[in-house]
Amino acid sequence: MSEFKGYTIGQLAVGMSASFRKTITEADIILFSAVSGDVNPAHLDEEYAKTTMFGGRIAHGMLSAGLISAALGNKLPGPGTIYLGQTLSFRAPVRAGDTVKATVTVKSILPAKRRVVLETVCTVGETVVITGEATMLALADE
């Protein structure tokens, strides 16, 4: 696989897996608020956030979910593939300073339609923070 090209449909196999890690920073949360327009005080106002069930500020769920996109687009199935769909279940909060690991694992392959379905899981240490499933359009075999 070249640096700029993902796996073709014929190169994929059930069980293949890849991960992407990032430590979420205060700047990431503020920038995500600005880019997304989501200025919920649970993400930005510590005094307010202390009154919530989380007891303090949390990162946007979609910020962590975006790391799934990085794993899919950069690693597996990789560059040139197209994200078609995603389900998400938010299981636990992420906070500034947490390192999120997004792991994608091939569950099934539909060669006739060039579709690949992947399990998607984000963790912070041993804690699962997001689960889901992604559907991707893989590259054609050459």
C-alpha positions, 0 to 999 in steps of 0.5 A: 500500500502506497503512502497515498492510497488505501487498501483495495476491496481485494486486499481487505480481510475480516479481522484486519484492524488499525488504530489512531490515538490522540490526546484531547487538549483544552485547545481541541475542545475550544476549536471544536466548539468554534468549528461546530458551533456547539457551545454547550456549557458542559464543554466550555463552562467549568462552573456549570459543568460541575453541576452536571452528572459528569461533575466537570467539563467534558469534550464533545462526543463528536470530537472523539468520534472524529478520531474514528474518521482519522483511523478509517481515512488514514489507515484502514481502509485508508486514503481514497476510500469514502465514508458512507455511514456510521452508528455511534453509542456514547458510553463514557465521557472524555475530558481534556488530557485524556488520550483517546484510541480509536480502533477500527476492525473489519467485520464484513466485506461486500465485494460486489458493491465495494463496501466494507463494514467495520466495528469502531471503538474508542477507548480511554485507557481500559474504558470504552467511551464510544462503540459503533459501526462504519460502512466504507466504500473501498477502492476498486482492485486494479 
